[in-house]
Amino acid sequence: MLINGYHCFTSESVCEGHPDKVADQISDAILDGLLKYDPHSRVACETMVTTGLAVVSGEITTRTYVDIPQIVRSTIKDIGYTRAKYGFDNETCGVVTSINKQSVDIAMGVDTGGAGDQGMMFGFACNETEELMPLPIMLAHKLCMKLSEIRKDGILKYLRPDGKSQVTVEYDGDKPVKVSAIVVSAQHSSQIQLSTLRNDIIEKVIKPVIPENMIDEKNVVYHINPTGRFVVGGPMGDCGLTGRKIIVDTYGGMGRHGGGCFSGKDPSKVDRSAAYASRWIAKNIVASDIVSKCEIQLAYAIGVAEPVSIMVNSFNTGLIPDSEIEIIVNKIFDLTPKSIIETLDLRRPIYKETASYGHFGRDCFPWEKTDRALIIKEIAGKLGA
């Protein structure tokens, strides 16, 4: 029983072989292929995968050409679905495409530098981890990464590409104090004994990832393949769709979400570029040490360049009022779509890498840089921080 300021928070992640993530990676691989040869491609690419079939549809306007079926098969192969017995593999799956051009009504607003759609986007950062991300989602991602790593390295040859993790962290106020429950579901061959799999997952996946000081072995609860069997998985087990893991993609439920997914969308879509910008802003504010937690909301109208609103929420952790932090944001960040795209250099083939294990918390992405933290701290100091 939790009392006083204690509470639990849980986040989940999924492996690259999860059917929804297969769809996300295909959509972003197609986007990357187009941006490589035409950085100004307009792309809204949706994918559905099911037993023996991948369907790609959407709106694409580009001056180049890519072999979509080849990209689909190459992506499926990279993930690890290479045998027909998995019910889905790169060589035998069917690939169906239905592609049209972007609506001229949308293009009319984007061509002038406006946002590609209306909507609101959120960014979040906190000082719980060195990545300035919430601890539950970072641990969940790292468990899935480890699961994929030992599968691809052949350490556990019975593992298959699909898998999920879930981590429950106990908090004392805003401070994470221990991991109280861990769930790992790993797809496996039919030959392995459940007792062997459970022991292997604890020893080779969980213990290398979860810090020792965060686990009380006498009280932590492990649920390893809790149904007892996970042989049928991937697109054979469930239909996968682009954009169905938006909480896994962001902050694990800690911090709000505007509802728009990222994968398959070029950066003229503010669902993607403004969500990246809002994370960039929030992370720089936390990195400046004037807050310990920060959420940013940006909102746009289709065809209009300037955001219709900017909101800063420091959850009462700020050294200066949120209203003054908003003044700083307006002063040093140009949040028009054109400026976001240019400043973060988003017209590059960098998106397939984002489509598994989260879009945030990895330094390889430009929106993770803390290049404005110092100037934020300096201005805040002048305002009284």
Phi, psi and omega in degrees: 000133180263136183230170178054237183270008183278139175204165179247148173223136185239138173227154178238160170222168178226155179283167181295340179272358173299138187303321178294324179286329173301315179298315179301316183293323177296313180301316181285331175293322176294316176303312180300318180299322179286316181295332180301323184251341175218092184299344181259018176301140174257119190226128168224090192248118181250144181229141170234134177234139176211187184306114174070014186210138170235128179244125180244127179217171177141197182238124181223126172240120186206159176261006182239185178222138172229152179275093186299313178302323179293320178296318179301311183293322179295320180294316178298320179296315180300324181292325177124004176273086188240006181229135182299334181293344175286352182082001182195117180213161189292334185272325187254349182292146173280149177234119180245134179236144174215096188240132173237172177280159176298142178305135179294334179292322176288314182303325181302322179280324182287324182301331181269006178097006180279172178291146181284352178191164170280171175141174178236143182230144181241145170234152186215148172205152176206164186264026180290331183225166179294338177279357185059042178238160173298141183296318184301315182288325179294319178293321179297316177300315184293328175295315179293322176299317180294320178300316178293320181299312183286336173290311183290329178281353179079014180292318173240094189291344182275354180286149176240170191293333185281151178176161180216158172221161176207134184231129175253124180247134176268133182245144167252098190068240178262003185260123174289130184245329178195158174269122185256340179207141179226129176243129173227125174242115185241125176293142187213166175289162182284353186272342188275142175281140182300321181297322178293315180299314182298318178295317180298318182295318179295314186282323188256346180243304188288308184297322177292342186259313186278125180303138182302323183287354179260359183237129168257101187302335181284337187241343180294142180256124176254131170239099181254117186044064190298338176283343181097349182201134178214068180267312178276118182210194181061202181298341175287328181275325181213145173289136180250143181226143174300136171082020182257007178233052187289334179280321172301321182292339188247258191238019176067022180095349177269109192101149185278171181224137181283346176104341181272137178276176184252312193297142179083001182249131175287165188289354173291342176278114183292342171311323182265301188294321180285331174294321176294318180296321181291326173295316179303314180295310182300318181294321178293324178294316178293319180295337178284350179070017176270349173217163173254349179208142183208137173236135178243135169242131171244146177223145185225156170249140183301131179084356181252133187283311184284141176299146179281340176201152174227128180234136175242130176230113179262005178055038178063027177255001187280147173281342174230162182297153178302326180298325178284328175294323177299322177298318179296316180301313180297330183284322190246355178240123171269114189252024168288149179306318180300315181291318178301313182298316182288316184294320180267001177053061189268354180271048180231159179281075184242008197267333179301325180296332181284340195282359171218146178068026170091146178272352185230152177099005177237127189293350181289349182259140186295333179285358177267355182287148180249049186285350181246007183297318183295316181291327175298316180296320181295313180294318178300322178300320180290334179274355174119007180290000000 
